[in-house]
Amino acid sequence: MRANPSDYEMVAPGSLQAIVSLLAREPGAWLPIAGGTDVMVQYAAGKLPGRKLVSLWNLPELRRIDVTADEIRIGAGCTYTDLRQHALIGRDFPLLAAAARWTGGIANQNRGTLGGNIVNASPAADSLPALLAYEAELILVSVRGERRLPYVTFHTGYKKTKLAPDELIRAICLRRGLSGYLHYSRKVGARNAQAISKVCIAALGRLRGGVIGGEIEDVRIAVGSVAPVPLRLTEVERIVKGKPVDRELAHLARRAVAARIQPIDDIRSTARYRSEVAGNLVAEFIEQLGATAGRPHE
Ligand SMILES: Cc1cc2nc3c(=O)[nH]c(=O)nc-3n(C[C@H](O)[C@H](O)[C@H](O)COP(=O)(O)OP(=O)(O)OC[C@H]3O[C@@H](n4cnc5c(N)ncnc54)[C@H](O)[C@@H]3O)c2cc1C
């Protein structure tokens, strides 16, 4: 049952150091709240795990985007609007920019954060396949200092993560240098905005020499909404890598997808539909890669 708002305590210490100290003093007692777009849904449903909230909203340490020659480091408190408005993200990481455009509506994009999307750990979260395709690394922070881990290892099961009770995500790092790749993403849902994905995909690829007819030199394929966690389809990648693209290869890839995913029936879709669509999207990606050799398509 939903509690009275006055039953809740919310503090906003205003600095990252003060917040991690608070989390360390009472591990698990304080629930971080960033944009609140998932936390408030849980609150309204009477499913908030605790009554003590600590605000991360607009914390300067979590709201910056730093670019170096090798990588872009996105503060976990950056909103979808921040991502959409960042020119380098739009140019070099279009899969993430597209996910930001497709998440909720404008109001949601002004509040919802990338860190919140990761920790909320929904298998249908739109930004997570892009993070898998870009082989993102997370910087986690606590009073013990910072640790860096590949995002692909972060979600260990349905709604389970490697985040310790006294830790926060500080930043998400993406390596630069992906020119010459085709960046392909699709969200299949009732509509793009304000709809949870039935299936979503983010994929990258390049043909050898950037020439049509060349073999697939590099490929990364990630899908959401078809398993307890967002999945990188490494076995499908292995099957297509090193081969020239033709219809048979696209067909082979489509069939291989079904063996790797574990879709379910729910209120939004059926397992069968999700399986068919995931296979079709992977085949479409392979065909587009063959037709463009990795050059971005409009
Ligand atoms: C109307 C509506 C539409 C939506 N549409 C979509 C959609 O299309 N696609 C989609 O993927 N999602 C969608 N969402 C879900 C939500 O907006 C996103 O998951 C968003 O990114 C959550 O970010 P937040 O900052 O609001 O998280 P919050 O609600 O503040 O927090 C979510 C969880 O993350 C934790 N957390 C937040 N930041 C950190 C941090 N830095 N370190 C550690 N823990 C942290 C919190 O403790 C909490 O457990 C929608 C939500 C609503 C209400």
The ligand as a MOL file (V3000), in Angstrom:
LIG
                    3D

  0  0  0     0  0            999 V3000
M  V30 BEGIN CTAB
M  V30 COUNTS 53 58 0 0 0
M  V30 BEGIN ATOM
M  V30 1 C 6.6420 8.1180 -18.6060 0
M  V30 2 C 7.9220 7.3110 -18.5990 0
M  V30 3 C 8.4250 6.8490 -19.8170 0
M  V30 4 C 9.6180 6.1180 -19.8350 0
M  V30 5 N 10.0740 5.6810 -21.0430 0
M  V30 6 C 11.2330 4.9690 -21.0950 0
M  V30 7 C 11.7280 4.4960 -22.3580 0
M  V30 8 O 11.1580 4.7200 -23.4240 0
M  V30 9 N 12.8760 3.7640 -22.3490 0
M  V30 10 C 13.5590 3.5040 -21.1850 0
M  V30 11 O 14.6060 2.8450 -21.2330 0
M  V30 12 N 13.1040 3.9330 -19.9830 0
M  V30 13 C 11.9700 4.6530 -19.9070 0
M  V30 14 N 11.4870 5.1000 -18.7040 0
M  V30 15 C 12.2330 4.7610 -17.4850 0
M  V30 16 C 13.1550 5.8790 -16.9150 0
M  V30 17 O 12.8210 7.1560 -17.3930 0
M  V30 18 C 14.6380 5.6100 -17.2120 0
M  V30 19 O 15.0250 4.3380 -16.7370 0
M  V30 20 C 15.5630 6.6910 -16.6230 0
M  V30 21 O 16.8050 6.6240 -17.2660 0
M  V30 22 C 15.7590 6.5540 -15.1170 0
M  V30 23 O 16.6400 7.5900 -14.7020 0
M  V30 24 P 16.3300 8.4510 -13.3910 0
M  V30 25 O 17.4520 9.3940 -13.2220 0
M  V30 26 O 14.9820 9.0390 -13.4390 0
M  V30 27 O 16.4070 7.2840 -12.2960 0
M  V30 28 P 15.8070 7.2820 -10.8080 0
M  V30 29 O 14.3510 6.9940 -10.8680 0
M  V30 30 O 16.2360 8.4710 -10.0620 0
M  V30 31 O 16.5960 6.0110 -10.2420 0
M  V30 32 C 16.4200 4.7210 -10.8020 0
M  V30 33 C 17.3120 3.7420 -10.0390 0
M  V30 34 O 18.6720 4.0480 -10.2840 0
M  V30 35 C 19.3680 4.3320 -9.0420 0
M  V30 36 N 20.3420 5.3550 -9.4020 0
M  V30 37 C 20.1270 6.4750 -10.1500 0
M  V30 38 N 21.2940 7.0930 -10.4080 0
M  V30 39 C 22.2710 6.3660 -9.8080 0
M  V30 40 C 23.7010 6.4770 -9.7350 0
M  V30 41 N 24.3860 7.4610 -10.3380 0
M  V30 42 N 24.3840 5.5320 -9.0400 0
M  V30 43 C 23.7200 4.5130 -8.4250 0
M  V30 44 N 22.3730 4.3470 -8.4750 0
M  V30 45 C 21.6600 5.2690 -9.1780 0
M  V30 46 C 18.2940 4.7180 -8.0680 0
M  V30 47 O 18.6820 4.4440 -6.7430 0
M  V30 48 C 17.1380 3.8270 -8.5210 0
M  V30 49 O 17.3230 2.5330 -8.0160 0
M  V30 50 C 10.3060 5.8300 -18.6300 0
M  V30 51 C 9.7830 6.2940 -17.4120 0
M  V30 52 C 8.6030 7.0140 -17.4000 0
M  V30 53 C 8.0570 7.5140 -16.0700 0
M  V30 END ATOM
M  V30 BEGIN BOND
M  V30 1 1 1 2
M  V30 2 1 2 3
M  V30 3 2 2 52
M  V30 4 2 3 4
M  V30 5 1 4 5
M  V30 6 1 4 50
M  V30 7 2 5 6
M  V30 8 1 6 7
M  V30 9 1 6 13
M  V30 10 2 7 8
M  V30 11 1 7 9
M  V30 12 1 9 10
M  V30 13 2 10 11
M  V30 14 1 10 12
M  V30 15 2 12 13
M  V30 16 1 13 14
M  V30 17 1 14 15
M  V30 18 1 14 50
M  V30 19 1 15 16
M  V30 20 1 16 17
M  V30 21 1 16 18
M  V30 22 1 18 19
M  V30 23 1 18 20
M  V30 24 1 20 21
M  V30 25 1 20 22
M  V30 26 1 22 23
M  V30 27 1 23 24
M  V30 28 2 24 25
M  V30 29 1 24 26
M  V30 30 1 24 27
M  V30 31 1 27 28
M  V30 32 2 28 29
M  V30 33 1 28 30
M  V30 34 1 28 31
M  V30 35 1 31 32
M  V30 36 1 32 33
M  V30 37 1 33 34
M  V30 38 1 33 48
M  V30 39 1 34 35
M  V30 40 1 35 36
M  V30 41 1 35 46
M  V30 42 1 36 37
M  V30 43 1 36 45
M  V30 44 2 37 38
M  V30 45 1 38 39
M  V30 46 1 39 40
M  V30 47 2 39 45
M  V30 48 1 40 41
M  V30 49 2 40 42
M  V30 50 1 42 43
M  V30 51 2 43 44
M  V30 52 1 44 45
M  V30 53 1 46 47
M  V30 54 1 46 48
M  V30 55 1 48 49
M  V30 56 2 50 51
M  V30 57 1 51 52
M  V30 58 1 52 53
M  V30 END BOND
M  V30 END CTAB
M  END
